[in-house]
Structure formats: structure tokens, C-alpha cells
Amino acid sequence: MPERVDDRQGRTAGIEPILDIWARRKWIAIIVCAAVMTAAVSLTMSLPYLYRATTTVLVEQQQVSEAFVRPVVSTELESRIQMIQQEVMSRARLSELITRLNLYPELRRKGVSFDDIVDRMRRDVDLDPKGVDPAVSGRGPTIAFAISYTGRDPATVAEVTNTLASLYVEENTKSREGQAARTASFLQAQVTQARQDLDAQQRRIGEYQSSHIGELPQQVEANLASLERLNTQLRLNGENQIRVTDRRERLERQRADAQRPVAAPAPPAASPDAERISRLKTQLEESRHKFKDTYPDVQRLQEELAALERQSQKSATPAPSAAPAADPDAYLTQTIKAAEAELAALKQEELSLRRAIDAYQQRVENVPKRQEEFDALSRDYTSTKERYESLLKRYEDAQVAERLEQGRHVEQFRIIDPAIPPREPAAPGRLRLLAFGLVLAIALACAAALAAEKIDTAFHTVEDLRAFATVPAVFSIPVIRTAAATRRQWGRFALAVVTIAIGLTCIAAASHYIANGNERIVRLTARGRV
């Protein structure tokens, strides 16, 4: 029984100091708590509602396998989305959207610059890719992305979100088609230039072949055959010159013998024409065995043989008796002149043959040089042709890709979840803010009470005095309240209540002024939800 009494006395002794402090400092704690709660309630209830609408855009993959048709647009999807975002979020696009949908009217009424309003809208728009693996780069991981917009009016927020999504889809289509068209146009110009270069290379090769005809590598065998033929002709020409020279010398001896005086007429000798005709026939047979009838030497021998036969027939006709002694000399002179003319023709032919042989020999010697030059031209032509064929193939692929872009058979954006006006605001969370304000008010009230108690140096109980003084306290006198003192106390209380009410009203008004329309505070308290 005594132990229970001691425990109760101990608990009472532990609670009594707290109760004494509360009795002395309760009004300070109440005032601080009321001030904080007033500010919290006014601030929370004055914050504007922010609504957030979201739409999802699906990235549809190319319908035709890339094994058959390579897409022209080969940039990574994330990079392309960033480029489209830069275009959609440009000042011109957002300015047109702000004006058309009458966004941020309160900012425009306050005279905020249009650039600041555009920056504000950029902060209100959020792009969130879905299905992206941060450890993997490339187009595959991204399958969709969400576009969100935050504002005060639910209907306007949904309209702006859907408009932005439509702009993304439109800009993606326009960007892909434009890039495909530009690629096809560029490749077409490259193909045209390559075709011109190829034609120029063909012309250069043709001009080179025309200017060096006979010296080309593929004409070596023909040149060697011509050289062999010319050397054969030169050899025959030399033999003919020897033969004609011998005949001329023989005729000159015959003419000299004919001009000598004789005592009696000699018996008729064999006609020299018959001997020459026989020799020409032999040469003609030999030439026909080696060459065709169209060969120049064969034709010349035929003509010479025919002329000699005609001349022999004429000489066989009996000459007039008026000048029998002059006929042999005249005939020999004429024959000698014919032989000299033939010899001169053979020498001229020899010069022509030697010049031709030199020319063909020079052609054969120039073949290695022409081979090197022709190989260089051929390499340039082959390289140009390969480049032309490669560009032509790429141009054809670009045309097919452009048709795919126009037919919407390639990767494209499609809105699968249009935004609807939100029913509930995204921020602020008023209950959460009020609960936080209540906890903060209680904590500050306790702190204020403890601080006031800490700085108070007065003695409130006999025990406090006994603990401080060395002289023992004999007795204590209670507070004696008179009617006048009570009236004064109630007057001070009324004045304090009025003062506190005015203070709380000022706090509420100041909090309302700060929080009214202040979206920045809403965003700070939303913890990333808007």
C-alpha cells in the first residue's frame, strides 16, 4: 500500500511541473498555435487549384520490313522527339497557341512580357517517354511518350494537351516527309551530276581513242600484222628495183650496140619484150601465191604485163619502109624511159613503205605509254560508273522510302489516349497542407511556451524559492485579488483578445495575399506532381 502511494505521488510530481508551465504559458502557446494555424488555413485555402491533363502518343513501327526498304529517317527516336519538341516548343508555335486559346490572361493583364509567358508555358508542359531503358540506346526501347500540361481550367488544360499532341504528330509527319523529299532531291542532283561525269569520262575515252588510233593496246596485233605486211612489201620492192635496174642496164647496152655501125644486117634477135613478159608472168604467179588480186603489187604487175603485151603487139606490126633504121633505137629509148619511170615509182613506193613502217613501229613502241594512260582513264571511268550506280540505287531506294512516307507505312506517331478535362485538381493537397500546418502550429506553440519559461527568472512556488535561497522559507502569502484588480485584469484580457484578433486577421489577410493565384507555392508543395 505505501508503495502505490509513492508511485502515484511520483507520477503526480512529474505531471505537476508540466501543468504548472501550461497554466502559466497557455496563452502564449494558444496565440502562437492560433497564428500559425490561421496562416496555414488562409494560405492553404487561398492557393489556386492546378489541373493536369495527359495524353499518350504511340510510336508505331514501320509496317514494311527494313530488310526490303531502308527508311530515309535513321536518327534515334529519342533524338528525333527532342528535335520535334524544340520545334513545337518554339516561341512562334507557343505564341500562336497562347493567342488562339487565350492562355494566361491574368499574366497578360498584369503586363508580363510575352517572352516570359512563353517561358511559363514551357515550364507547364512536360514530356515523359515511356518504355525507355536508360541502359539501352536506340529506337527500339521507346514505344510511346506522354504529353502533359498544367493549368487552372480543366477544359483548357485538356484542349491544350490535345493540341500539343496533334502538333507533335503533325510535326513528325512533316519532318519525315520533308527529310525524305530532301534526301530524294539531293540524291537526284547527285545522280544527275554523276551521270554527267560518266558521260564526260566516256567522251574523254572516245576522244583519247580517236586521237591515238593505232596506238591502243587492243591494236597491237593489227599493228604487228601491218608491220609484217609492210616489211614483205619492202622486200618485194627491193627485188623489183633490182630487176628493173638490171633490165634498164640491159636495154642501155642493147641501145649502145644498136647505135654501132654494122657492115651487114644481123639476123633478127629475140625480142626483149618477150623475155620481159615471161619474167613478169613469173613474178605475177609468185605474187598471186602470196597475196590476193587486190594487193597493190599484184595489180601493178598485172597492169605492167598488160601494157607490155600491148606494146609488144604494136612493135610486131611491120614498120614503114621509109625509116627502117630508126625504129630499134626509138623503141629501146622508150623502153629505157619506161624502166626508169618504173624504177622511180618503186623508189617512191620504198620511201612510202619505210615511212609507214616507221609509223607502225612508233605505234608499237607507244603502246606501253598509251596502255598506262588508257588504264588511268579506265580506272576513272570505272570509279565514276560505280559511284553512279551506287547513287542510282540509293536514289531509287529514297524514292521508295518517300512513297512509304507519303503512304504512312513508316514509323509514325498516333494518339491513343486523348486528354479529357480532369475532374480532380492535381494540386494543392489541402488536407495534407492543413495537417502539416496543425503539426507545425503545435510544435511552435510548445517551443514558444518552453522558450518563455526558460527566459522567465521569477519564483512561482515556495519550492523554487527554497531551492534557490539558503534562508529557509517560513510561510507563503496567497494572491489577494480586489475588485479593481479584477476589472483591470479583464480589461487587459479584452484588449489582448482584440489585439490578437486583429493580428490573426492581418496574418490571414497577408497569407491570402501571398497565396492567392500563386502557382509557384502550389508547385513547391506538390513535390513534382505538377
C-alpha positions as semicolon CSV with decimal commas, in nm:
position;residue;x (nm);y (nm);z (nm)
1;M;0,000;0,000;0,000
2;P;0,270;0,253;0,079
3;E;0,447;0,167;-0,250
4;R;0,131;0,251;-0,453
5;V;0,103;0,584;-0,276
6;D;0,468;0,660;-0,356
7;D;0,417;0,574;-0,727
8;R;0,112;0,797;-0,751
9;Q;0,294;1,077;-0,579
10;G;0,588;1,030;-0,819
11;R;0,363;1,049;-1,126
12;T;0,185;1,347;-0,981
13;A;0,517;1,511;-0,910
14;G;0,622;1,452;-1,273
15;I;0,299;1,593;-1,424
16;E;0,264;1,892;-1,193
17;P;0,558;2,090;-1,340
18;I;0,414;2,046;-1,688
19;L;0,070;2,151;-1,570
20;D;0,220;2,449;-1,390
21;I;0,405;2,553;-1,707
22;W;0,084;2,512;-1,910
23;A;-0,108;2,717;-1,656
24;R;0,147;2,996;-1,677
25;R;0,222;2,983;-2,056
26;K;-0,103;2,855;-2,206
27;W;-0,196;3,188;-2,362
28;I;0,141;3,217;-2,535
29;A;0,104;2,865;-2,673
30;I;-0,257;2,929;-2,777
31;I;-0,169;3,255;-2,950
32;V;0,127;3,103;-3,138
33;C;-0,077;2,798;-3,237
34;A;-0,366;3,017;-3,349
35;A;-0,136;3,242;-3,550
36;V;0,032;2,951;-3,724
37;M;-0,297;2,772;-3,793
38;T;-0,453;3,093;-3,920
39;A;-0,165;3,142;-4,161
40;A;-0,174;2,776;-4,266
41;V;-0,551;2,770;-4,320
42;S;-0,554;3,102;-4,505
43;L;-0,257;3,002;-4,717
44;T;-0,397;2,657;-4,795
45;M;-0,746;2,776;-4,881
46;S;-0,617;3,067;-5,092
47;L;-0,388;2,861;-5,315
48;P;-0,526;2,814;-5,667
49;Y;-0,622;2,473;-5,799
50;L;-0,396;2,336;-6,069
51;Y;-0,527;2,075;-6,310
52;R;-0,311;1,841;-6,512
53;A;-0,416;1,668;-6,834
54;T;-0,213;1,396;-7,005
55;T;-0,232;1,235;-7,347
56;T;-0,036;0,934;-7,469
57;V;0,120;0,919;-7,815
58;L;0,210;0,575;-7,950
59;V;0,514;0,529;-8,174
60;E;0,406;0,285;-8,445
61;Q;0,689;0,094;-8,605
62;Q;0,745;0,073;-8,981
63;Q;0,490;-0,159;-9,143
64;V;0,728;-0,271;-9,420
65;S;1,031;-0,472;-9,313
66;E;1,356;-0,277;-9,317
67;A;1,515;-0,576;-9,490
68;F;1,325;-0,471;-9,804
69;V;1,310;-0,093;-9,767
70;R;1,552;0,109;-9,560
71;P;1,392;0,418;-9,404
72;V;1,537;0,754;-9,502
73;V;1,499;0,891;-9,148
74;S;1,755;0,693;-8,949
75;T;1,806;0,914;-8,642
76;E;1,733;0,769;-8,300
77;L;1,375;0,812;-8,186
78;E;1,473;0,994;-7,867
79;S;1,681;1,240;-8,067
80;R;1,401;1,295;-8,316
81;I;1,150;1,352;-8,036
82;Q;1,385;1,611;-7,889
83;M;1,412;1,786;-8,226
84;I;1,033;1,781;-8,267
85;Q;0,998;1,914;-7,913
86;Q;1,228;2,204;-7,995
87;E;1,014;2,284;-8,299
88;V;0,679;2,252;-8,118
89;M;0,802;2,446;-7,814
90;S;0,943;2,728;-8,024
91;R;0,837;3,081;-7,947
92;A;0,640;3,116;-8,271
93;R;0,437;2,799;-8,212
94;L;0,365;2,871;-7,845
95;S;0,282;3,236;-7,913
96;E;0,027;3,133;-8,173
97;L;-0,119;2,876;-7,932
98;I;-0,136;3,124;-7,642
99;T;-0,313;3,379;-7,860
100;R;-0,555;3,131;-8,018
101;L;-0,659;2,963;-7,691
102;N;-0,638;3,280;-7,479
103;L;-0,397;3,128;-7,229
104;Y;-0,258;3,307;-6,920
105;P;-0,497;3,603;-6,937
106;E;-0,407;3,715;-6,582
107;L;-0,038;3,742;-6,675
108;R;-0,117;3,943;-6,984
109;R;-0,341;4,175;-6,785
110;K;-0,053;4,233;-6,544
111;G;0,166;4,339;-6,837
112;V;0,406;4,045;-6,822
113;S;0,620;4,027;-7,137
114;F;0,524;3,770;-7,397
115;D;0,864;3,601;-7,372
116;D;0,807;3,540;-7,001
117;I;0,462;3,399;-7,074
118;V;0,612;3,165;-7,334
119;D;0,874;3,052;-7,081
120;R;0,596;2,994;-6,830
121;M;0,410;2,772;-7,077
122;R;0,729;2,576;-7,148
123;R;0,751;2,501;-6,775
124;D;0,386;2,392;-6,770
125;V;0,441;2,137;-7,050
126;D;0,602;1,805;-6,965
127;L;0,719;1,525;-7,196
128;D;0,761;1,180;-7,044
129;P;0,893;0,896;-7,268
130;K;0,755;0,555;-7,180
131;G;0,926;0,222;-7,219
132;V;1,277;0,368;-7,226
133;D;1,559;0,162;-7,082
134;P;1,831;0,406;-6,972
135;A;2,097;0,139;-7,028
136;V;1,996;0,090;-7,391
137;S;2,024;0,349;-7,665
138;G;1,846;0,332;-7,991
139;R;1,498;0,348;-8,127
140;G;1,370;0,015;-8,001
141;P;1,304;0,084;-7,630
142;T;1,076;0,384;-7,679
143;I;0,724;0,270;-7,762
144;A;0,525;0,576;-7,652
145;F;0,551;0,909;-7,476
146;A;0,313;1,115;-7,265
147;I;0,249;1,487;-7,306
148;S;0,114;1,672;-7,001
149;Y;0,003;2,029;-6,945
150;T;-0,080;2,200;-6,616
151;G;-0,318;2,492;-6,578
152;R;-0,611;2,632;-6,380
153;D;-0,902;2,550;-6,610
154;P;-0,977;2,178;-6,669
155;A;-1,126;2,222;-7,016
156;T;-0,845;2,449;-7,131
157;V;-0,584;2,211;-6,994
158;A;-0,731;1,919;-7,191
159;E;-0,760;2,128;-7,508
160;V;-0,401;2,249;-7,485
161;T;-0,274;1,895;-7,422
162;N;-0,458;1,753;-7,724
163;T;-0,341;2,044;-7,938
164;L;0,021;1,984;-7,837
165;A;-0,014;1,613;-7,913
166;S;-0,157;1,695;-8,257
167;L;0,136;1,929;-8,317
168;Y;0,379;1,650;-8,231
169;V;0,208;1,410;-8,472
170;E;0,189;1,674;-8,744
171;E;0,547;1,787;-8,698
172;N;0,675;1,428;-8,704
173;T;0,489;1,357;-9,030
174;K;0,602;1,683;-9,185
175;S;0,961;1,632;-9,068
176;R;0,982;1,277;-9,204
177;E;0,821;1,364;-9,537
178;G;1,038;1,672;-9,571
179;Q;1,354;1,482;-9,490
180;A;1,258;1,205;-9,734
181;A;1,184;1,462;-10,007
182;R;1,508;1,649;-9,941
183;T;1,704;1,323;-9,946
184;A;1,545;1,217;-10,275
185;S;1,605;1,562;-10,426
186;F;1,967;1,564;-10,310
187;L;2,029;1,215;-10,446
188;Q;1,861;1,310;-10,773
189;A;2,101;1,601;-10,811
190;Q;2,391;1,371;-10,723
191;V;2,274;1,112;-10,978
192;T;2,246;1,381;-11,246
193;Q;2,595;1,507;-11,168
194;A;2,733;1,152;-11,163
195;R;2,566;1,083;-11,500
196;Q;2,726;1,396;-11,644
197;D;3,063;1,291;-11,502
198;L;3,017;0,944;-11,651
199;D;2,929;1,090;-11,992
200;A;3,232;1,318;-11,970
201;Q;3,451;1,018;-11,891
202;Q;3,306;0,832;-12,189
203;R;3,374;1,132;-12,412
204;R;3,730;1,155;-12,285
205;I;3,786;0,787;-12,355
206;G;3,636;0,826;-12,705
207;E;3,847;1,134;-12,776
208;Y;4,156;0,957;-12,646
209;Q;4,089;0,656;-12,867
210;S;4,028;0,882;-13,168
211;S;4,341;1,089;-13,111
212;H;4,562;0,782;-13,053
213;I;4,412;0,544;-13,302
214;G;4,656;0,270;-13,395
215;E;4,848;0,309;-13,065
216;L;4,591;0,148;-12,839
217;P;4,669;-0,178;-12,658
218;Q;4,396;-0,369;-12,837
219;Q;4,551;-0,274;-13,174
220;V;4,895;-0,424;-13,109
221;E;4,826;-0,741;-13,307
222;A;4,693;-0,543;-13,603
223;N;4,999;-0,318;-13,594
224;L;5,234;-0,616;-13,585
225;A;5,050;-0,775;-13,878
226;S;5,073;-0,448;-14,071
227;L;5,444;-0,428;-13,993
228;E;5,496;-0,777;-14,126
229;R;5,300;-0,695;-14,439
230;L;5,491;-0,372;-14,496
231;N;5,825;-0,545;-14,449
232;T;5,720;-0,805;-14,706
233;Q;5,621;-0,528;-14,945
234;L;5,952;-0,354;-14,880
235;R;6,140;-0,673;-14,959
236;L;5,942;-0,722;-15,282
237;N;6,002;-0,358;-15,365
238;G;6,376;-0,408;-15,329
239;E;6,363;-0,713;-15,551
240;N;6,162;-0,523;-15,810
241;Q;6,412;-0,237;-15,803
242;I;6,697;-0,481;-15,866
243;R;6,503;-0,639;-16,150
244;V;6,413;-0,308;-16,311
245;T;6,769;-0,183;-16,270
246;D;6,902;-0,493;-16,440
247;R;6,652;-0,455;-16,722
248;R;6,738;-0,090;-16,770
249;E;7,110;-0,167;-16,787
250;R;7,048;-0,444;-17,038
251;L;6,836;-0,214;-17,250
252;E;7,105;0,054;-17,239
253;R;7,361;-0,199;-17,360
254;Q;7,127;-0,305;-17,638
255;R;7,079;0,057;-17,741
256;A;7,454;0,113;-17,742
257;D;7,503;-0,195;-17,957
258;A;7,228;-0,083;-18,190
259;Q;7,390;0,255;-18,243
260;R;7,721;0,100;-18,364
261;P;7,769;0,087;-18,746
262;V;7,743;-0,264;-18,897
263;A;7,854;-0,394;-19,239
264;A;7,569;-0,625;-19,292
265;P;7,237;-0,671;-19,126
266;A;7,245;-0,917;-18,845
267;P;6,986;-1,181;-18,811
268;P;6,686;-1,073;-18,607
269;A;6,745;-1,125;-18,235
270;A;6,488;-1,239;-17,991
271;S;6,254;-0,962;-17,883
272;P;6,339;-0,822;-17,536
273;D;5,969;-0,772;-17,471
274;A;5,908;-1,142;-17,489
275;E;6,175;-1,201;-17,226
276;R;6,030;-0,927;-17,003
277;I;5,677;-1,056;-17,050
278;S;5,792;-1,400;-16,942
279;R;5,964;-1,259;-16,635
280;L;5,659;-1,050;-16,541
281;K;5,434;-1,352;-16,571
282;T;5,665;-1,544;-16,338
283;Q;5,661;-1,260;-16,080
284;L;5,284;-1,232;-16,110
285;E;5,241;-1,601;-16,037
286;E;5,467;-1,573;-15,733
287;S;5,279;-1,268;-15,604
288;R;4,941;-1,435;-15,651
289;H;5,057;-1,725;-15,439
290;K;5,141;-1,481;-15,156
291;F;4,876;-1,209;-15,192
292;K;4,529;-1,154;-15,320
293;D;4,449;-0,998;-15,657
294;T;4,362;-0,673;-15,481
295;Y;4,712;-0,640;-15,342
296;P;4,885;-0,330;-15,489
297;D;5,191;-0,520;-15,619
298;V;4,970;-0,778;-15,790
299;Q;4,764;-0,506;-15,957
300;R;5,078;-0,321;-16,060
301;L;5,231;-0,634;-16,215
302;Q;4,904;-0,704;-16,397
303;E;4,893;-0,351;-16,537
304;E;5,261;-0,362;-16,636
305;L;5,215;-0,700;-16,804
306;A;4,909;-0,580;-16,993
307;A;5,090;-0,264;-17,107
308;L;5,395;-0,460;-17,217
309;E;5,182;-0,706;-17,414
310;R;5,006;-0,420;-17,591
311;Q;5,338;-0,259;-17,667
312;S;5,477;-0,589;-17,798
313;Q;5,180;-0,628;-18,030
314;K;5,236;-0,279;-18,165
315;S;5,607;-0,338;-18,219
316;A;5,534;-0,660;-18,407
317;T;5,345;-0,463;-18,674
318;P;5,576;-0,401;-18,981
319;A;5,715;-0,052;-18,973
320;P;5,709;0,171;-19,279
321;S;5,999;0,122;-19,514
322;A;6,072;0,487;-19,507
323;A;6,279;0,466;-19,187
324;P;6,371;0,112;-19,103
325;A;6,695;0,208;-18,929
326;A;6,536;0,441;-18,670
327;D;6,277;0,205;-18,520
328;P;6,503;-0,010;-18,294
329;D;6,675;0,287;-18,135
330;A;6,348;0,468;-18,067
331;Y;6,195;0,158;-17,919
332;L;6,492;0,098;-17,687
333;T;6,490;0,461;-17,576
334;Q;6,122;0,443;-17,498
335;T;6,168;0,118;-17,310
336;I;6,455;0,260;-17,109
337;K;6,242;0,560;-17,012
338;A;5,964;0,326;-16,906
339;A;6,210;0,130;-16,691
340;E;6,343;0,450;-16,536
341;A;5,989;0,564;-16,462
342;E;5,912;0,229;-16,307
343;L;6,233;0,246;-16,102
344;A;6,142;0,596;-15,980
345;A;5,795;0,472;-15,885
346;L;5,948;0,182;-15,696
347;K;6,182;0,414;-15,508
348;Q;5,890;0,641;-15,423
349;E;5,700;0,337;-15,306
350;E;6,002;0,237;-15,098
351;L;6,001;0,574;-14,925
352;S;5,629;0,541;-14,855
353;L;5,678;0,190;-14,721
354;R;5,963;0,298;-14,495
355;R;5,761;0,591;-14,361
356;A;5,469;0,356;-14,299
357;I;5,699;0,107;-14,126
358;D;5,842;0,385;-13,907
359;A;5,490;0,499;-13,822
360;Y;5,375;0,150;-13,728
361;Q;5,694;0,090;-13,536
362;Q;5,635;0,412;-13,343
363;R;5,280;0,298;-13,269
364;V;5,405;-0,031;-13,131
365;E;5,665;0,150;-12,918
366;N;5,397;0,390;-12,785
367;V;5,167;0,107;-12,675
368;P;5,304;0,080;-12,314
369;K;5,261;0,453;-12,262
370;R;4,913;0,451;-12,415
371;Q;4,832;0,143;-12,207
372;E;4,916;0,332;-11,888
373;E;4,716;0,638;-11,994
374;F;4,423;0,426;-12,107
375;D;4,429;0,230;-11,780
376;A;4,413;0,557;-11,585
377;L;4,114;0,670;-11,791
378;S;3,954;0,329;-11,750
379;R;4,001;0,340;-11,373
380;D;3,843;0,685;-11,357
381;Y;3,558;0,563;-11,574
382;T;3,508;0,250;-11,362
383;S;3,513;0,453;-11,040
384;T;3,268;0,706;-11,182
385;K;3,043;0,429;-11,308
386;E;3,042;0,254;-10,971
387;R;2,961;0,582;-10,797
388;Y;2,682;0,648;-11,046
389;E;2,534;0,301;-10,998
390;S;2,557;0,335;-10,618
391;L;2,390;0,677;-10,624
392;L;2,125;0,550;-10,864
393;K;2,046;0,260;-10,631
394;R;2,027;0,492;-10,332
395;Y;1,809;0,734;-10,526
396;E;1,570;0,453;-10,617
397;D;1,561;0,346;-10,250
398;A;1,496;0,708;-10,149
399;Q;1,205;0,727;-10,393
400;V;1,056;0,410;-10,248
401;A;1,108;0,545;-9,895
402;E;0,945;0,873;-9,994
403;R;0,641;0,688;-10,124
404;L;0,630;0,494;-9,796
405;E;0,639;0,821;-9,603
406;Q;0,354;0,959;-9,811
407;G;0,157;0,637;-9,767
408;R;0,209;0,638;-9,388
409;H;0,374;0,294;-9,395
410;V;0,674;0,405;-9,189
411;E;0,727;0,479;-8,823
412;Q;0,472;0,738;-8,714
413;F;0,304;0,889;-8,409
414;R;-0,056;0,810;-8,319
415;I;-0,262;0,949;-8,031
416;I;-0,405;0,651;-7,843
417;D;-0,524;0,822;-7,525
418;P;-0,660;1,175;-7,585
419;A;-0,667;1,407;-7,288
420;I;-1,000;1,471;-7,114
421;P;-1,082;1,751;-6,869
422;P;-0,961;1,634;-6,526
423;R;-1,223;1,602;-6,254
424;E;-0,990;1,650;-5,961
425;P;-0,710;1,902;-5,928
426;A;-0,356;1,773;-5,928
427;A;-0,253;2,025;-5,663
428;P;-0,258;2,152;-5,397
429;G;-0,335;1,874;-5,147
430;R;-0,526;2,088;-4,898
431;L;-0,578;1,820;-4,631
432;R;-0,212;1,735;-4,637
433;L;-0,118;2,102;-4,607
434;L;-0,365;2,156;-4,320
435;A;-0,231;1,853;-4,135
436;F;0,121;1,980;-4,184
437;G;0,012;2,325;-4,061
438;L;-0,150;2,174;-3,749
439;V;0,162;1,979;-3,661
440;L;0,375;2,286;-3,721
441;A;0,142;2,502;-3,506
442;I;0,154;2,261;-3,212
443;A;0,531;2,229;-3,239
444;L;0,582;2,606;-3,249
445;A;0,337;2,657;-2,961
446;C;0,527;2,413;-2,742
447;A;0,854;2,571;-2,842
448;A;0,723;2,920;-2,760
449;A;0,596;2,807;-2,419
450;L;0,924;2,641;-2,332
451;A;1,120;2,942;-2,452
452;A;0,908;3,180;-2,241
453;E;0,952;2,957;-1,939
454;K;1,324;2,939;-2,000
455;I;1,379;3,311;-2,006
456;D;1,148;3,378;-1,705
457;T;1,358;3,428;-1,384
458;A;1,066;3,475;-1,137
459;F;0,988;3,232;-0,848
460;H;0,644;3,083;-0,890
461;T;0,642;2,836;-0,596
462;V;0,789;2,807;-0,246
463;E;0,988;2,509;-0,364
464;D;1,153;2,727;-0,630
465;L;1,248;2,980;-0,365
466;R;1,376;2,716;-0,123
467;A;1,582;2,556;-0,399
468;F;1,741;2,889;-0,482
469;A;1,783;3,061;-0,138
470;T;1,989;2,943;0,159
471;V;1,748;3,104;0,410
472;P;1,454;2,877;0,487
473;A;1,106;2,997;0,387
474;V;0,871;3,009;0,687
475;F;0,533;3,063;0,511
476;S;0,373;3,190;0,184
477;I;0,104;3,454;0,130
478;P;-0,152;3,380;-0,147
479;V;-0,251;3,638;-0,412
480;I;-0,518;3,874;-0,282
481;R;-0,744;3,995;-0,570
482;T;-0,955;4,306;-0,524
483;A;-1,249;4,409;-0,739
484;A;-1,047;4,687;-0,901
485;A;-0,766;4,448;-0,982
486;T;-1,012;4,203;-1,131
487;R;-1,163;4,476;-1,350
488;R;-0,820;4,581;-1,465
489;Q;-0,734;4,221;-1,541
490;W;-1,048;4,174;-1,752
491;G;-0,976;4,499;-1,932
492;R;-0,628;4,380;-2,019
493;F;-0,776;4,048;-2,130
494;A;-1,027;4,218;-2,359
495;L;-0,756;4,437;-2,507
496;A;-0,538;4,132;-2,564
497;V;-0,825;3,947;-2,732
498;V;-0,890;4,238;-2,964
499;T;-0,521;4,272;-3,040
500;I;-0,491;3,901;-3,107
501;A;-0,797;3,906;-3,330
502;I;-0,658;4,197;-3,527
503;G;-0,323;4,020;-3,553
504;L;-0,484;3,698;-3,667
505;T;-0,686;3,891;-3,921
506;C;-0,372;4,057;-4,053
507;I;-0,197;3,721;-4,069
508;A;-0,490;3,570;-4,258
509;A;-0,502;3,865;-4,497
510;A;-0,128;3,852;-4,560
511;S;-0,139;3,477;-4,620
512;H;-0,430;3,518;-4,857
513;Y;-0,247;3,793;-5,045
514;I;0,063;3,578;-5,078
515;A;-0,116;3,257;-5,175
516;N;-0,392;3,393;-5,396
517;G;-0,307;3,286;-5,755
518;N;0,047;3,190;-5,656
519;E;0,113;2,877;-5,857
520;R;0,477;2,871;-5,754
521;I;0,382;2,779;-5,396
522;V;0,149;2,512;-5,530
523;R;0,429;2,361;-5,736
524;L;0,669;2,374;-5,441
525;T;0,424;2,190;-5,218
526;A;0,319;1,942;-5,488
527;R;0,651;1,754;-5,474
528;G;0,686;1,706;-5,850
529;R;0,324;1,607;-5,918
530;V;0,277;1,917;-6,137
